[in-house]
């Protein structure tokens, strides 16, 4: 059983819509990472957080440690936001990241 | 500054041949990671290097896989006697230091390996 669950697996929305992607994990973590992977492209780290909330431009990431849940929000979505968004968690005393299966986001003009 | 680079970008090989994949981390980054992304599947941890410490090889799928990191910089992932199930994108990442999964990792563009 994957220890990191993402939802939805696929998401299609109209340009301008508010997007939410969810990630839940099973046990306490040291940090949670949100990554972006464009088709045919490399992986870019968007956020790393262990508590609270972070914002970068139109992207917002939140984490609730008690509920073991994180969300990635995109405001005023744009077609260039179309990508696979991956949640990954790090565990204390362990350098491995465990990855979710990703959410494929498509923004339609 | 330069990011993480990997070579080759694409590699096609025949079943049974050995392949070497190279990763150049960001200068000054002491931690280096190899991951694999098979078609339609998520990312999978393979191996981790931190400075001069013994690497964490716990993610390597079989003894056909090995990796080394020379001089604390460049790393090579070697797959011996390749099998079709080894076909995947192999990604390298580096980070400034290690601290229990709580470091931002910078990813290379990956090497797409196809085993015929």
Interface residues (C-beta under 8 A of the other chain):
Chain A: X2 X29 X30 X31 X33 X35 X41 X42 X43 X44 X45 X48 X50 X86 X88 X89 X90 X91 X92 X93 X94 X95 X96 X97 X98 X99 X100 X101 X102
Chain B: X31 X33 X41 X42 X43 X44 X45 X48 X50 X56 X58 X59 X91 X93 X98 X99 X100 X101 X102 X103 X104 X105 X106 X107 X108 X109 X110
